[in-house]
Amino acid sequence: MKKFINNVENILSESLSGFGKAHADILNVSLSPDFIYRKNKSSKPKVALISGGGSGHEPLHGGFVGTGMLDAACPGQVFSAPTPDQMEAAANKVHNDKGILFIVKNYSGDIMNFEMGADIIDHEHTTVIVNDDVAVEDSTFTTGRRGVAGTMIVEKTVGSLAETGASLEECKNFGDHVNKMTGSMGVAFTSCTVPAAGKPTFELSGDEIEFGVGIHGEPGRKREKIRSANELTKDIIESILEDLKPDNNQEVLLHINGFGGTPLMELYLLFECGQKLLEKNNIKVTRSIVGNFTTSLEMAGGSFTITKLDEKITKHWDTPVHTAALRWKM
């Protein structure tokens, strides 16, 4: 195993400490319990958005803490759910008189621990469950579809709505809506190595891929021989469109996400393949984002996420955001 490590047991705390120092103008980092929170709390009451999950998916979720997005993020150990005391501490720190909205990826451990954390806080709260992965209905880690790269889109759009002073119910309903309008699927060329394990999670031969892989290395729809980017794009996008059933001339956001080990040159090639295929299907890509946003340590591969746009989703995607990993102005 070749990684930048001092001690496996300290990898998360050292990383979080460095992250906090690197982005001290945007956020603060609390250790024991671990959570990341916005440096500048809104001066007006607002719904506080809290997300989190296992580490190893950076910049999800800590990289999305800041103005226009999350108020706090709870990082668990690598690929392990955060603990209820982290959610409790984060909620008590960032609540701002309009309730807490938890945004949780659909993994059994995450849901169980966030539910336990929610049960011990005194603030009004509710939860959005993200389950955008169309690859499989059930896996080792979930009952139902997995939450993957579409989580970032939910966090951005609902974060924008929360900044307007919207109610907890409005933010919850909008998060559920964005989730339903979003579908994702990925493919892996290699496994990743969890530091504590010291060896790859799974093995692929030099000419094999895992089609529909999960972001922890969970099996997908099938293992097969590698094919051209156009052929892989066609299979993935057709699967997503079959699920989303977009209208003719539907406007969409196309997100190409890297798993950590694939260069941007290849991710932009995938965007080219995907945009052309969607255009042939009379689907208009009017918003886009390409890069490593929901990673799986150093796994080689990537995913497509498509969100059907309406006026409200488009509006809240376009609004200004300032976080460590996502930032733009009007």
C-alpha positions as CSV (number, residue, x, y, z in Angstrom):
1,M,0.0,0.0,0.0
2,K,1.5,3.3,-1.1
3,K,-0.2,6.3,0.6
4,F,0.8,9.4,2.4
5,I,0.3,8.2,6.0
6,N,1.9,8.7,9.3
7,N,-0.3,6.4,11.3
8,V,-3.4,4.7,10.0
9,E,-5.3,5.4,13.2
10,N,-4.6,9.2,12.9
11,I,-5.2,9.7,9.2
12,L,-8.7,11.2,9.6
13,S,-7.8,13.6,12.4
14,E,-4.6,14.8,10.6
15,S,-6.5,15.3,7.4
16,L,-9.3,17.2,9.1
17,S,-6.8,19.4,10.9
18,G,-5.1,20.2,7.6
19,F,-8.4,20.8,5.9
20,G,-9.5,23.3,8.5
21,K,-6.2,25.2,8.4
22,A,-6.3,25.3,4.6
23,H,-9.8,26.8,4.5
24,A,-9.9,28.8,7.7
25,D,-11.6,31.7,6.0
26,I,-14.7,29.5,5.3
27,L,-15.0,26.9,8.0
28,N,-14.0,25.6,11.3
29,V,-13.1,22.0,12.3
30,S,-14.1,20.4,15.6
31,L,-12.3,17.2,16.7
32,S,-13.7,14.7,19.2
33,P,-16.4,14.7,18.1
34,D,-15.5,15.4,14.5
35,F,-17.5,17.9,12.5
36,I,-17.0,20.7,10.1
37,Y,-19.1,23.9,10.3
38,R,-19.5,27.3,8.7
39,K,-17.2,30.0,10.0
40,N,-19.8,32.8,9.4
41,K,-23.2,31.9,10.7
42,S,-26.1,33.6,9.0
43,S,-27.2,36.7,10.9
44,K,-30.9,35.8,10.1
45,P,-32.7,32.7,11.2
46,K,-32.4,29.9,8.6
47,V,-32.8,26.2,8.3
48,A,-29.4,24.6,9.1
49,L,-28.3,21.9,6.6
50,I,-26.2,19.0,8.0
51,S,-24.9,16.2,5.9
52,G,-22.1,13.6,6.3
53,G,-21.0,10.1,5.8
54,G,-17.9,8.0,5.7
55,S,-14.6,9.7,4.8
56,G,-12.8,8.8,1.5
57,H,-15.4,10.6,-0.7
58,E,-13.8,14.0,-0.5
59,P,-14.8,16.7,-1.2
60,L,-18.2,15.3,-0.3
61,H,-19.3,16.4,2.3
62,G,-16.9,18.7,4.2
63,G,-15.9,20.5,1.0
64,F,-19.4,21.7,0.6
65,V,-19.7,23.5,3.9
66,G,-20.1,27.2,3.4
67,T,-22.3,30.0,2.2
68,G,-25.1,28.7,-0.1
69,M,-24.7,25.1,0.8
70,L,-24.1,23.1,4.0
71,D,-23.9,24.5,7.5
72,A,-22.1,21.5,8.9
73,A,-20.8,18.1,7.8
74,C,-20.0,15.0,10.0
75,P,-17.2,12.8,8.6
76,G,-17.0,9.2,9.8
77,Q,-14.0,7.0,9.5
78,V,-13.1,5.8,6.0
79,F,-16.3,4.4,4.4
80,S,-17.9,4.2,7.8
81,A,-21.0,6.1,9.0
82,P,-20.5,9.1,11.4
83,T,-21.7,8.5,15.0
84,P,-24.8,10.0,16.6
85,D,-22.7,12.2,18.9
86,Q,-21.2,13.9,15.9
87,M,-24.7,14.8,14.6
88,E,-25.8,16.1,18.0
89,A,-22.7,18.3,18.4
90,A,-23.0,19.7,14.9
91,A,-26.7,20.4,15.3
92,N,-26.2,22.2,18.6
93,K,-23.5,24.3,17.0
94,V,-25.2,25.4,13.8
95,H,-28.9,25.5,14.6
96,N,-30.3,28.9,13.7
97,D,-33.9,29.0,15.0
98,K,-35.6,27.4,11.9
99,G,-34.8,23.7,12.4
100,I,-32.3,21.2,11.2
101,L,-32.4,19.4,7.8
102,F,-30.3,16.3,7.6
103,I,-29.3,15.3,4.1
104,V,-28.3,11.6,4.2
105,K,-27.2,9.1,1.5
106,N,-29.2,5.9,1.4
107,Y,-26.8,3.6,3.3
108,S,-28.0,1.5,6.2
109,G,-25.3,2.7,8.6
110,D,-25.7,6.3,7.7
111,I,-29.5,6.3,8.1
112,M,-29.4,4.4,11.4
113,N,-26.8,6.7,13.0
114,F,-28.4,9.9,11.7
115,E,-31.8,8.7,13.0
116,M,-30.2,8.1,16.4
117,G,-28.5,11.5,16.3
118,A,-31.8,13.2,15.4
119,D,-33.5,11.5,18.3
120,I,-31.2,13.1,20.9
121,I,-31.4,16.7,19.6
122,D,-33.9,19.2,20.9
123,H,-34.3,21.2,17.7
124,E,-37.0,20.6,15.2
125,H,-35.6,18.4,12.4
126,T,-36.4,16.3,9.4
127,T,-34.4,14.3,6.8
128,V,-33.9,14.1,3.0
129,I,-32.7,10.6,1.9
130,V,-30.7,10.7,-1.4
131,N,-31.0,7.6,-3.5
132,D,-30.0,8.7,-7.0
133,D,-28.0,5.6,-8.1
134,V,-30.1,3.7,-10.8
135,A,-27.6,0.8,-11.1
136,V,-29.1,-1.5,-8.5
137,E,-32.1,-1.6,-6.3
138,D,-30.5,-3.3,-3.3
139,S,-26.8,-3.9,-2.3
140,T,-24.8,-5.1,0.7
141,F,-25.0,-1.6,2.2
142,T,-28.5,-0.5,1.4
143,T,-32.2,-1.3,1.2
144,G,-33.2,0.4,-2.0
145,R,-31.1,2.5,-4.2
146,R,-27.8,4.0,-3.1
147,G,-27.0,7.7,-2.7
148,V,-24.1,8.8,-4.8
149,A,-23.0,11.9,-6.8
150,G,-26.4,13.4,-7.0
151,T,-26.1,14.2,-3.3
152,M,-24.0,17.2,-4.2
153,I,-26.8,18.6,-6.4
154,V,-29.3,18.2,-3.6
155,E,-27.0,19.9,-1.2
156,K,-26.3,22.8,-3.5
157,T,-29.9,23.5,-4.5
158,V,-31.4,23.0,-1.0
159,G,-28.6,25.1,0.5
160,S,-29.6,27.9,-1.8
161,L,-33.2,27.7,-0.8
162,A,-32.3,27.7,2.9
163,E,-30.4,30.9,2.4
164,T,-33.7,32.6,1.4
165,G,-35.2,31.9,4.8
166,A,-37.5,29.1,3.5
167,S,-39.1,26.9,6.1
168,L,-37.9,23.5,7.2
169,E,-40.9,21.9,5.4
170,E,-40.1,23.8,2.2
171,C,-36.5,22.7,2.3
172,K,-37.4,19.1,2.9
173,N,-40.0,19.0,0.1
174,F,-37.5,20.7,-2.3
175,G,-34.8,18.2,-1.4
176,D,-37.1,15.3,-2.1
177,H,-38.1,16.8,-5.4
178,V,-34.5,17.4,-6.6
179,N,-33.6,13.8,-5.6
180,K,-36.5,12.4,-7.7
181,M,-35.3,14.5,-10.6
182,T,-31.8,13.0,-10.4
183,G,-30.3,9.8,-11.6
184,S,-26.7,8.5,-11.5
185,M,-24.6,5.5,-12.6
186,G,-20.8,4.8,-12.6
187,V,-18.2,2.5,-13.8
188,A,-14.9,1.4,-12.1
189,F,-11.6,0.4,-13.8
190,T,-9.8,-0.4,-10.5
191,S,-10.6,-0.9,-6.9
192,C,-9.5,1.5,-4.1
193,T,-7.5,0.6,-1.0
194,V,-9.0,1.5,2.4
195,P,-6.0,2.5,4.6
196,A,-7.0,0.3,7.5
197,A,-7.4,-2.7,5.2
198,G,-4.1,-2.2,3.4
199,K,-5.2,-4.0,0.3
200,P,-7.7,-3.4,-2.6
201,T,-11.3,-3.9,-1.8
202,F,-11.8,-6.0,-4.9
203,E,-9.8,-7.3,-7.8
204,L,-10.3,-6.5,-11.5
205,S,-8.1,-7.9,-14.2
206,G,-6.4,-5.6,-16.7
207,D,-9.2,-5.7,-19.2
208,E,-12.2,-5.8,-16.8
209,I,-14.6,-3.1,-15.5
210,E,-17.3,-3.1,-12.8
211,F,-20.4,-1.6,-14.5
212,G,-22.7,0.2,-12.0
213,V,-20.2,0.2,-9.2
214,G,-21.0,1.8,-5.8
215,I,-18.8,4.5,-4.3
216,H,-17.5,2.1,-1.7
217,G,-16.6,-0.5,-4.3
218,E,-19.9,-2.4,-4.0
219,P,-20.7,-4.6,-7.0
220,G,-22.7,-3.1,-9.8
221,R,-24.9,-4.6,-12.4
222,K,-22.2,-6.7,-14.0
223,R,-18.5,-7.2,-14.5
224,E,-17.4,-7.1,-18.1
225,K,-14.6,-6.4,-20.6
226,I,-13.6,-2.8,-21.1
227,R,-15.3,-1.1,-24.0
228,S,-15.0,2.3,-25.7
229,A,-16.0,5.5,-23.9
230,N,-18.9,5.9,-26.4
231,E,-20.2,2.4,-25.7
232,L,-20.0,2.8,-22.0
233,T,-21.6,6.2,-22.1
234,K,-24.5,4.9,-24.2
235,D,-25.3,2.1,-21.7
236,I,-25.0,4.4,-18.7
237,I,-27.1,7.2,-20.1
238,E,-29.7,4.9,-21.5
239,S,-30.1,3.4,-18.0
240,I,-30.5,6.8,-16.4
241,L,-33.0,8.0,-19.0
242,E,-35.0,4.9,-18.6
243,D,-35.3,5.8,-14.9
244,L,-35.9,9.5,-15.3
245,K,-38.1,9.4,-18.4
246,P,-37.4,13.0,-19.5
247,D,-39.8,14.8,-21.8
248,N,-38.8,15.8,-25.3
249,N,-36.5,18.9,-25.3
250,Q,-36.1,18.5,-21.5
251,E,-33.3,20.7,-20.1
252,V,-30.9,18.9,-17.8
253,L,-27.8,19.4,-15.7
254,L,-25.1,16.9,-16.7
255,H,-22.5,16.1,-14.0
256,I,-19.5,14.0,-14.8
257,N,-17.9,12.8,-11.6
258,G,-14.5,11.3,-11.1
259,F,-13.9,8.6,-8.4
260,G,-10.4,10.0,-7.5
261,G,-8.1,8.2,-9.9
262,T,-9.2,9.3,-13.4
263,P,-7.7,12.4,-15.0
264,L,-9.8,15.4,-16.0
265,M,-8.9,14.8,-19.6
266,E,-10.9,11.6,-19.6
267,L,-13.7,13.1,-17.6
268,Y,-14.2,15.9,-20.2
269,L,-14.0,13.2,-22.9
270,L,-17.0,11.6,-21.1
271,F,-18.8,14.9,-21.1
272,E,-18.3,15.2,-24.8
273,C,-19.7,11.7,-25.3
274,G,-22.6,12.3,-23.0
275,Q,-23.6,15.7,-24.3
276,K,-23.7,14.4,-27.9
277,L,-25.8,11.4,-27.0
278,L,-28.3,13.5,-25.0
279,E,-28.5,16.0,-27.9
280,K,-29.4,13.1,-30.2
281,N,-32.2,12.2,-27.8
282,N,-33.6,15.7,-27.9
283,I,-32.3,16.5,-24.4
284,K,-30.7,19.9,-23.8
285,V,-27.7,20.1,-21.5
286,T,-28.1,23.7,-20.2
287,R,-26.1,23.2,-17.0
288,S,-22.9,21.2,-16.4
289,I,-20.2,20.4,-13.9
290,V,-17.2,18.1,-14.3
291,G,-14.6,17.0,-11.8
292,N,-13.9,14.8,-8.7
293,F,-16.7,15.7,-6.3
294,T,-17.9,12.3,-4.9
295,T,-14.8,10.2,-4.9
296,S,-13.8,6.7,-3.7
297,L,-10.3,7.3,-2.5
298,E,-8.0,6.5,-5.5
299,M,-10.5,4.4,-7.5
300,A,-10.1,4.8,-11.3
301,G,-13.5,5.4,-13.0
302,G,-16.3,7.8,-13.0
303,S,-20.0,8.4,-13.1
304,F,-22.7,10.3,-14.9
305,T,-25.4,12.2,-13.1
306,I,-28.4,13.8,-14.9
307,T,-30.8,16.1,-13.2
308,K,-34.0,17.1,-14.9
309,L,-34.2,20.9,-14.6
310,D,-37.2,23.1,-13.9
311,E,-37.3,26.8,-13.1
312,K,-36.8,26.3,-9.4
313,I,-34.0,23.8,-9.6
314,T,-32.2,26.0,-12.2
315,K,-32.6,29.1,-10.1
316,H,-31.1,27.5,-7.0
317,W,-28.3,25.8,-8.9
318,D,-27.2,29.1,-10.3
319,T,-27.2,31.1,-7.1
320,P,-23.8,32.1,-5.6
321,V,-22.0,29.5,-3.5
322,H,-18.7,29.7,-1.6
323,T,-17.3,26.5,-0.1
324,A,-13.9,24.8,-0.2
325,A,-14.8,22.7,-3.3
326,L,-17.6,24.6,-5.0
327,R,-17.7,28.3,-5.5
328,W,-19.2,30.7,-8.1
329,K,-20.8,34.1,-8.3
330,M,-23.8,35.2,-10.4
